[in-house]
Amino acid sequence: MSEVNVTLPDGSVLNFPAGTTVKEVAFDIGPRLGKASVAGVINGDKVDLDYPIKDDVDLEIITIDSEEGLEIYRHSIAHIMAQAVKRVFGKDDVELAIGPAIDDGFYYDFDLDENLSDNDIEKIEEEMNKIIKDDLEFKRIELSKEEAIEKMKEMEEDYKVEMLEEFKDDKMTFYRQGDFVDLCRGPHLPSTGKVKAFKLLNVAGAYWRGDENNKMLQRIYGTAFPKKSELEEHLHRLEEAKKRDHRKLGKELDLFSLQEEGPGFPFFHPKGMVIWNQLENFWKEEHSKRGYQQIKTPIILNQQLWKQSGHWDHYQENMYFTEIDEDDYAVKPMNCPGSVLVYKNQMHSYRDFPIRMGELGLVHRHERSGTLHGLMRVRSFTQDDAHIFMLPSQIKDELTEVIDLIDYFYNVFGFKYHVELSTKPEKAMGSDELWEEATDALKDAIVANDLDYTINEGDGAFYGPKIDFHLEDCLGRTWQCGTIQLDFQMPERFDLTYVGEDGEEHRPVMIHRVVFGSLERFIGILIEHFGGAFPNWLAPIQTEIIPITDDHLDYAYEVKEELAEAGIRVEVDARQEKVGYKIRQAQVQQIPYMLIVGDNEVEAKTVSVRERREGDLGEDKVNDFKEKILKEIENKS
């Protein structure tokens, strides 16, 4: 029997009889690896564990504890769910669309007449557990494209037929487990019995291929982990996330609302505007310290500008348009062309640089109705934008300055973060040489500032590569907020110049950057991160004074006046309710401090202090309490 050489990632070479499977190789290397293996990578291609090795190959074993292994595990469970749905509702009454693995889980889209309910989810879970108990083998099947289309037509799977007709490959792969067959590239787990812990979560509507002109399907979401303890921990985090949902807390705390009259256009209420203004003031103060000048540019600008900037070719589907005096205009989706016009308004010398222009600019983007989500995905939002115009020699220092600024901001809110370097997308402006120069400059800045980073291939802006900052909230979720984009293209398209030391005209370089990303979304993140219990400097009401009876009202208002004069946001709860009820209400509203005043406090000119988490802190002089809270606010602690 002939032998094959198997080269492992560490460069070592093992010999096996031809036809040895990936699984057998894994167990030969070690029992622990064999048990943890879910698939393999042969010469760069993913394969199932039962794949026979017939020639010399490079082999990598994919284990369940890896990102790729977890994706295979979850995708296999999506197939099990699809099989269960077919069993519960009948093969002829369910059409399958797509069912991929996603972050923390999986989903599958179904076309069926019956609207799925929570009871149906339970039935589907029960059937899935039966399929898992039966330990059905996942068997790979290869057919020609013609045979595959015929098979799907016989099974009346129209969505699969549509996909198959668009594929260019002549060979198609399916996977069978028991009586269920599904079109799939694979690989999969060896059998359904390898699944240890899963949970179906909810049902949502989803347009076929994300196009609102197509039929609405029913999407079942689920989550899955290799260990039951991991699943339970994740479900606990999901429950905590529900409690912290910014839409729920936004309503309860009277911060903002979403109205039918303006889908995707949030309304901020007085308490929400307190948070907004504090963030805006903080932003302005810190940017002023760092040499930024604030500008304001129009919301609507002539369509020709957007053609010149490249937005017309690369971003048109996300824009709103209007006509004024028989001329075409667009509502701005980004602030950068406006900043460019401000720059062009006068001549510049090399001595002027860097020029840092900051703008809290309102932008509008056309998002599909199905993608809108509270403050996190909206159609109008305020970007905390800045555009920096500089000499090529200043690129490194300016990038470092921006990285330092973003780091400072996130530390104030207690956020950890990681960074991604996003490279040239498929649709982009400019030469490969300029893109390479810009990408290298960003990479050098990341390395110089000792930041760990990953590469996000093809996700740059159409005019330049970018560094994205992903902050982590208290539940371990990540949110992309800050961005730094290095742009050689727009100065070229708008013919931006400056007069150099030699008296000749030269081209400046441009940085686009945001810190919050958008104020709306950042407020949504803060609501969920703090669970509505904002730090004192951000809290809409910082102190609630609670008189025990009406006899203590005059003193309560005296205390209020003293605190308010010092700039503290303070209210008196003058309702004729019991003290315990008032305290509970103040805690529900997440007010940092409650000051209880009764006979003793009036006589001693003190207040009894309660903190929303720690409870009773004892009696304090009004002035001492005032100094303490002012220090907290000043330090943003």
Secondary structure, DSSP 8 states (H G I E B T S, - for coil): --EEEEE-TTS-EEEEETTEEHHHHHHHH-HHHHHHEEEEEETTEEE-TT-EE-S-EEEEEEETTSHHHHHHHHHHHHHHHHHHHHHHH-GGG-EE----EETTEEEEEEE-SS---HHHHHHHHHHHHHHHHHT-B-EEEEEEHHHHHHHHHHTT-HHHHHHHHH---SEEEEEEETTEEEE------SBGGG--EEEEEEEEEEEGGG-TTS-EEEEEEEEEESSHHHHHHHHHHHHHHHHT-HHHHHHHTT-EE--TTSTT--EE-HHHHHHHHHHHHHHHHHHHHTT-EE----SEEEHHHHHHHTHHHHSGGG-EEEEETTEEEEE-S-SHHHHHHHHHTS--BGGG-SEEEEEEEEEE----GGG-BTTTB-SEEEEEEEEEEE-GGGHHHHHHHHHHHHHHHHHHTT-EEEEEEE---SS--S-HHHHHHHHHHHHHHHHHTT--EEEETT-SBTTB-EEEEEEE-TTS-EEEEEEEEEESHHHHHTT--EE-TTSSEE--EEEEEESSS-HHHHHHHHHHHHTT---TTT-SS-EEEEESSGGGHHHHHHHHHHHHHTT--EEE--SSS-HHHHHHHHHHTT-SEEEEE-HHHHHHTEEEEEETTTEEEEEEEHHHHHHHHHHHHHHT-
